[in-house]
């Protein structure tokens, strides 16, 4: 199977569901982004790792790191292998220096461990092709893109539909319109 290296770029709060978060993974060679839905706890851990901050007390991921250390194991690689029924599946590639084992993991947990231990994250090309999108313009200028008469309620409804259809690119554009509309009323 063909894999490409991806990088976690940002964690976005859910567009209409504030308990949901989206981790954006980025493939710089193909210039694609992949949105991965994650929970609040995983989002918090990813943000802490990206900012190189420590949680106030040891979290589950720290226990896993301690177990790896205690048994002289190292995490060599995280692979996101497949996407089925809206769920990303990952594999932790772990070695004792002589033998390598593959351990199934949730993609969000695997990303946290990869960040914590500074190991590469690779995504299967098939998963990248199926779930990734190429941003049309990362610097969308919204100067005159609000249609006359668009209300906050209409935009939020459209945002909700995009979220249900997992159209994150369009949802991101709508979210920017909502922010612009809210800022214009301040």
Phi and psi in degrees as GROMACS dihedral restraints (atoms count N, CA, C in turn):
[ dihedral_restraints ]
;  ai    aj    ak    al  type     phi  dphi    fc
    3     4     5     6     1   -90.0    20    10
    4     5     6     7     1   130.9    20    10
    6     7     8     9     1  -122.1    20    10
    7     8     9    10     1   151.4    20    10
    9    10    11    12     1  -127.0    20    10
   10    11    12    13     1   143.3    20    10
   12    13    14    15     1   -72.0    20    10
   13    14    15    16     1   132.8    20    10
   15    16    17    18     1  -125.6    20    10
   16    17    18    19     1   158.7    20    10
   18    19    20    21     1  -127.3    20    10
   19    20    21    22     1   134.8    20    10
   21    22    23    24     1   -72.0    20    10
   22    23    24    25     1   124.4    20    10
   24    25    26    27     1  -104.9    20    10
   25    26    27    28     1   -40.5    20    10
   27    28    29    30     1  -159.9    20    10
   28    29    30    31     1   159.2    20    10
   30    31    32    33     1  -117.8    20    10
   31    32    33    34     1   123.4    20    10
   33    34    35    36     1  -110.0    20    10
   34    35    36    37     1   140.5    20    10
   36    37    38    39     1   -73.8    20    10
   37    38    39    40     1   145.7    20    10
   39    40    41    42     1   -50.8    20    10
   40    41    42    43     1   144.5    20    10
   42    43    44    45     1   -67.5    20    10
   43    44    45    46     1   -48.6    20    10
   45    46    47    48     1  -115.5    20    10
   46    47    48    49     1   -17.9    20    10
   48    49    50    51     1  -112.4    20    10
   49    50    51    52     1   104.8    20    10
   51    52    53    54     1   -70.8    20    10
   52    53    54    55     1   -11.2    20    10
   54    55    56    57     1   -87.7    20    10
   55    56    57    58     1    -6.1    20    10
   57    58    59    60     1  -104.2    20    10
   58    59    60    61     1   145.2    20    10
   60    61    62    63     1  -129.9    20    10
   61    62    63    64     1   156.5    20    10
   63    64    65    66     1  -124.6    20    10
   64    65    66    67     1   122.5    20    10
   66    67    68    69     1   -93.0    20    10
   67    68    69    70     1   125.7    20    10
   69    70    71    72     1   -97.4    20    10
   70    71    72    73     1   121.6    20    10
   72    73    74    75     1  -102.6    20    10
   73    74    75    76     1   142.2    20    10
   75    76    77    78     1  -124.3    20    10
   76    77    78    79     1   131.3    20    10
   78    79    80    81     1  -104.6    20    10
   79    80    81    82     1   100.2    20    10
   81    82    83    84     1   -67.6    20    10
   82    83    84    85     1   -27.2    20    10
   84    85    86    87     1   -72.8    20    10
   85    86    87    88     1   -37.8    20    10
   87    88    89    90     1   -98.3    20    10
   88    89    90    91     1    -3.1    20    10
   90    91    92    93     1    54.4    20    10
   91    92    93    94     1    42.8    20    10
   93    94    95    96     1  -113.7    20    10
   94    95    96    97     1   149.2    20    10
   96    97    98    99     1  -114.9    20    10
   97    98    99   100     1   144.6    20    10
   99   100   101   102     1  -124.9    20    10
  100   101   102   103     1   118.6    20    10
  102   103   104   105     1   -85.3    20    10
  103   104   105   106     1   129.1    20    10
  105   106   107   108     1  -121.1    20    10
  106   107   108   109     1   118.7    20    10
  108   109   110   111     1   -72.9    20    10
  109   110   111   112     1   131.7    20    10
  111   112   113   114     1  -136.8    20    10
  112   113   114   115     1   165.4    20    10
  114   115   116   117     1   -85.2    20    10
  115   116   117   118     1   171.6    20    10
  117   118   119   120     1   -62.5    20    10
  118   119   120   121     1   -42.5    20    10
  120   121   122   123     1   -63.2    20    10
  121   122   123   124     1   -46.0    20    10
  123   124   125   126     1   -64.1    20    10
  124   125   126   127     1   -39.8    20    10
  126   127   128   129     1   -60.0    20    10
  127   128   129   130     1   -45.5    20    10
  129   130   131   132     1   -61.0    20    10
  130   131   132   133     1   -43.1    20    10
  132   133   134   135     1   -67.1    20    10
  133   134   135   136     1   -40.1    20    10
  135   136   137   138     1   -64.1    20    10
  136   137   138   139     1   -44.0    20    10
  138   139   140   141     1   -62.6    20    10
  139   140   141   142     1   -43.1    20    10
  141   142   143   144     1   -60.0    20    10
  142   143   144   145     1   -44.4    20    10
  144   145   146   147     1   -66.5    20    10
  145   146   147   148     1   -41.3    20    10
  147   148   149   150     1   -63.1    20    10
  148   149   150   151     1   -34.2    20    10
  150   151   152   153     1   -91.4    20    10
  151   152   153   154     1     3.5    20    10
  153   154   155   156     1    54.5    20    10
  154   155   156   157     1    42.6    20    10
  156   157   158   159     1  -107.7    20    10
  157   158   159   160     1   156.4    20    10
  159   160   161   162     1  -102.4    20    10
  160   161   162   163     1   143.6    20    10
  162   163   164   165     1   -69.5    20    10
  163   164   165   166     1   160.0    20    10
  165   166   167   168     1   -65.6    20    10
  166   167   168   169     1   -25.5    20    10
  168   169   170   171     1  -142.1    20    10
  169   170   171   172     1   160.4    20    10
  171   172   173   174     1   -59.6    20    10
  172   173   174   175     1   133.7    20    10
  174   175   176   177     1  -105.2    20    10
  175   176   177   178     1   174.5    20    10
  177   178   179   180     1   -51.9    20    10
  178   179   180   181     1   -40.1    20    10
  180   181   182   183     1   -65.0    20    10
  181   182   183   184     1   -35.0    20    10
  183   184   185   186     1   -66.6    20    10
  184   185   186   187     1   -35.3    20    10
  186   187   188   189     1   -64.2    20    10
  187   188   189   190     1   -43.8    20    10
  189   190   191   192     1   -61.2    20    10
  190   191   192   193     1   -43.7    20    10
  192   193   194   195     1   -61.7    20    10
  193   194   195   196     1   -41.6    20    10
  195   196   197   198     1   -64.2    20    10
  196   197   198   199     1   -40.3    20    10
  198   199   200   201     1   -65.0    20    10
  199   200   201   202     1   -43.3    20    10
  201   202   203   204     1   -58.0    20    10
  202   203   204   205     1   -47.0    20    10
  204   205   206   207     1   -62.8    20    10
  205   206   207   208     1   -43.3    20    10
  207   208   209   210     1   -62.2    20    10
  208   209   210   211     1   -31.2    20    10
  210   211   212   213     1  -105.5    20    10
  211   212   213   214     1    17.8    20    10
  213   214   215   216     1    53.9    20    10
  214   215   216   217     1    42.9    20    10
  216   217   218   219     1  -106.5    20    10
  217   218   219   220     1   152.4    20    10
  219   220   221   222     1  -134.2    20    10
  220   221   222   223     1   143.3    20    10
  222   223   224   225     1   -83.0    20    10
  223   224   225   226     1   119.6    20    10
  225   226   227   228     1   -94.0    20    10
  226   227   228   229     1   -32.3    20    10
  228   229   230   231     1  -166.6    20    10
  229   230   231   232     1   148.8    20    10
  231   232   233   234     1  -115.3    20    10
  232   233   234   235     1   129.2    20    10
  234   235   236   237     1  -120.1    20    10
  235   236   237   238     1   133.5    20    10
  237   238   239   240     1   -99.3    20    10
  238   239   240   241     1   107.0    20    10
  240   241   242   243     1   -91.3    20    10
  241   242   243   244     1   -36.4    20    10
  243   244   245   246     1  -153.2    20    10
  244   245   246   247     1   164.5    20    10
  246   247   248   249     1  -135.5    20    10
  247   248   249   250     1   114.0    20    10
  249   250   251   252     1  -134.5    20    10
  250   251   252   253     1   129.2    20    10
  252   253   254   255     1    50.5    20    10
  253   254   255   256     1    42.1    20    10
  255   256   257   258     1    81.4    20    10
  256   257   258   259     1     8.7    20    10
  258   259   260   261     1  -120.4    20    10
  259   260   261   262     1   133.1    20    10
  261   262   263   264     1   -89.4    20    10
  262   263   264   265     1   135.3    20    10
  264   265   266   267     1  -114.9    20    10
  265   266   267   268     1   137.5    20    10
  267   268   269   270     1  -126.3    20    10
  268   269   270   271     1   164.8    20    10
  270   271   272   273     1  -131.2    20    10
  271   272   273   274     1   134.2    20    10
  273   274   275   276     1   -95.6    20    10
  274   275   276   277     1   125.1    20    10
  276   277   278   279     1   -98.3    20    10
  277   278   279   280     1   111.5    20    10
  279   280   281   282     1  -117.5    20    10
  280   281   282   283     1   141.1    20    10
  282   283   284   285     1  -134.1    20    10
  283   284   285   286     1   149.4    20    10
  285   286   287   288     1  -104.0    20    10
  286   287   288   289     1     9.3    20    10
  288   289   290   291     1    99.2    20    10
  289   290   291   292     1   -21.1    20    10
  291   292   293   294     1  -119.5    20    10
  292   293   294   295     1   -41.8    20    10
  294   295   296   297     1  -118.5    20    10
  295   296   297   298     1   147.9    20    10
  297   298   299   300     1  -117.8    20    10
  298   299   300   301     1   134.6    20    10
  300   301   302   303     1  -123.7    20    10
  301   302   303   304     1   149.8    20    10
  303   304   305   306     1  -112.0    20    10
  304   305   306   307     1   130.9    20    10
  306   307   308   309     1  -122.9    20    10
  307   308   309   310     1   127.0    20    10
  309   310   311   312     1   -65.3    20    10
  310   311   312   313     1   143.8    20    10
  312   313   314   315     1  -153.2    20    10
  313   314   315   316     1   159.0    20    10
  315   316   317   318     1   -71.9    20    10
  316   317   318   319     1   144.0    20    10
  318   319   320   321     1   -58.5    20    10
  319   320   321   322     1   -42.5    20    10
  321   322   323   324     1   -64.5    20    10
  322   323   324   325     1   -40.7    20    10
  324   325   326   327     1   -65.8    20    10
  325   326   327   328     1   -40.8    20    10
  327   328   329   330     1   -63.3    20    10
  328   329   330   331     1   -40.2    20    10
  330   331   332   333     1   -64.4    20    10
  331   332   333   334     1   -41.9    20    10
  333   334   335   336     1   -59.2    20    10
  334   335   336   337     1   -46.2    20    10
  336   337   338   339     1   -65.3    20    10
  337   338   339   340     1   -39.4    20    10
  339   340   341   342     1   -61.4    20    10
  340   341   342   343     1   -43.5    20    10
  342   343   344   345     1   -65.6    20    10
  343   344   345   346     1   -43.9    20    10
  345   346   347   348     1   -61.6    20    10
  346   347   348   349     1   -38.7    20    10
  348   349   350   351     1  -104.2    20    10
  349   350   351   352     1     7.7    20    10
  351   352   353   354     1    53.6    20    10
  352   353   354   355     1    51.2    20    10
  354   355   356   357     1  -114.4    20    10
  355   356   357   358     1   159.6    20    10
  357   358   359   360     1   -69.9    20    10
  358   359   360   361     1   150.3    20    10
  360   361   362   363     1  -116.0    20    10
  361   362   363   364     1   125.0    20    10
  363   364   365   366     1  -120.6    20    10
  364   365   366   367     1   145.9    20    10
  366   367   368   369     1  -122.0    20    10
  367   368   369   370     1   137.2    20    10
  369   370   371   372     1   -59.5    20    10
  370   371   372   373     1   137.4    20    10
  372   373   374   375     1   -57.2    20    10
  373   374   375   376     1   -36.4    20    10
  375   376   377   378     1   -64.1    20    10
  376   377   378   379     1   -38.2    20    10
  378   379   380   381     1   -69.8    20    10
  379   380   381   382     1   -42.1    20    10
  381   382   383   384     1   -60.9    20    10
  382   383   384   385     1   -43.3    20    10
  384   385   386   387     1   -65.5    20    10
  385   386   387   388     1   -38.6    20    10
  387   388   389   390     1   -75.4    20    10
  388   389   390   391     1   -36.5    20    10
  390   391   392   393     1  -110.9    20    10
  391   392   393   394     1   -14.3    20    10
  393   394   395   396     1   -84.6    20    10
  394   395   396   397     1   158.0    20    10
  396   397   398   399     1  -137.7    20    10
  397   398   399   400     1   152.7    20    10
  399   400   401   402     1   -98.7    20    10
  400   401   402   403     1   115.6    20    10
  402   403   404   405     1   -58.2    20    10
  403   404   405   406     1   133.1    20    10
  405   406   407   408     1   -70.9    20    10
  406   407   408   409     1   -40.5    20    10
  408   409   410   411     1  -160.6    20    10
  409   410   411   412     1   111.0    20    10
  411   412   413   414     1   -68.0    20    10
  412   413   414   415     1   -19.7    20    10
  414   415   416   417     1  -113.8    20    10
  415   416   417   418     1    60.2    20    10
  417   418   419   420     1   -64.5    20    10
  418   419   420   421     1   124.3    20    10
  420   421   422   423     1   -89.8    20    10
  421   422   423   424     1   120.6    20    10
  423   424   425   426     1   -99.9    20    10
  424   425   426   427     1    15.0    20    10
  426   427   428   429     1   -44.9    20    10
  427   428   429   430     1   -53.5    20    10
  429   430   431   432     1  -122.7    20    10
  430   431   432   433     1    24.1    20    10
  432   433   434   435     1   -89.3    20    10
  433   434   435   436     1    -8.6    20    10
  435   436   437   438     1   -75.8    20    10
  436   437   438   439     1   119.2    20    10
  438   439   440   441     1   -67.8    20    10
  439   440   441   442     1   147.4    20    10
  441   442   443   444     1   -59.9    20    10
  442   443   444   445     1   129.3    20    10
  444   445   446   447     1    87.3    20    10
  445   446   447   448     1    -1.9    20    10
  447   448   449   450     1   -66.0    20    10
  448   449   450   451     1   127.4    20    10
  450   451   452   453     1  -102.6    20    10
  451   452   453   454     1   162.3    20    10
  453   454   455   456     1   -58.4    20    10
  454   455   456   457     1   -41.3    20    10
  456   457   458   459     1   -63.4    20    10
  457   458   459   460     1   -41.4    20    10
  459   460   461   462     1   -65.0    20    10
  460   461   462   463     1   -42.8    20    10
  462   463   464   465     1   -65.1    20    10
  463   464   465   466     1   -42.0    20    10
  465   466   467   468     1   -65.1    20    10
  466   467   468   469     1   -35.9    20    10
  468   469   470   471     1   -66.1    20    10
  469   470   471   472     1   -44.6    20    10
  471   472   473   474     1   -63.2    20    10
  472   473   474   475     1   -37.8    20    10
  474   475   476   477     1   -62.1    20    10
  475   476   477   478     1   -43.3    20    10
  477   478   479   480     1   -61.6    20    10
  478   479   480   481     1   -41.4    20    10
  480   481   482   483     1   -64.8    20    10
  481   482   483   484     1   -43.4    20    10
  483   484   485   486     1   -61.7    20    10
  484   485   486   487     1   -40.3    20    10
  486   487   488   489     1   -64.7    20    10
  487   488   489   490     1   -43.7    20    10
  489   490   491   492     1   -62.7    20    10
  490   491   492   493     1   -35.0    20    10
  492   493   494   495     1   -88.3    20    10
  493   494   495   496     1     2.5    20    10
  495   496   497   498     1    55.8    20    10
  496   497   498   499     1    37.0    20    10
  498   499   500   501     1   -95.0    20    10
  499   500   501   502     1    76.2    20    10
  501   502   503   504     1   -72.1    20    10
  502   503   504   505     1   -28.4    20    10
  504   505   506   507     1   -64.5    20    10
  505   506   507   508     1   -49.1    20    10
  507   508   509   510     1   -65.8    20    10
  508   509   510   511     1   -38.8    20    10
  510   511   512   513     1   -61.5    20    10
  511   512   513   514     1   -38.2    20    10
  513   514   515   516     1   -63.7    20    10
  514   515   516   517     1   -41.4    20    10
  516   517   518   519     1   -62.5    20    10
  517   518   519   520     1   -43.7    20    10
  519   520   521   522     1   -66.3    20    10
  520   521   522   523     1   -40.3    20    10
  522   523   524   525     1   -59.5    20    10
  523   524   525   526     1   -39.8    20    10
  525   526   527   528     1   -65.1    20    10
  526   527   528   529     1   -38.0    20    10
  528   529   530   531     1   -63.8    20    10
  529   530   531   532     1   -42.1    20    10
  531   532   533   534     1   -62.3    20    10
  532   533   534   535     1   -46.0    20    10
  534   535   536   537     1   -61.6    20    10
  535   536   537   538     1   -41.4    20    10
  537   538   539   540     1   -63.3    20    10
  538   539   540   541     1   -43.1    20    10
  540   541   542   543     1   -64.1    20    10
  541   542   543   544     1   -43.4    20    10
  543   544   545   546     1   -64.1    20    10
  544   545   546   547     1   -42.1    20    10
  546   547   548   549     1   -66.8    20    10
  547   548   549   550     1   -29.7    20    10
  549   550   551   552     1   -73.4    20    10
  550   551   552   553     1   -16.4    20    10
  552   553   554   555     1   -97.3    20    10
  553   554   555   556     1     5.9    20    10
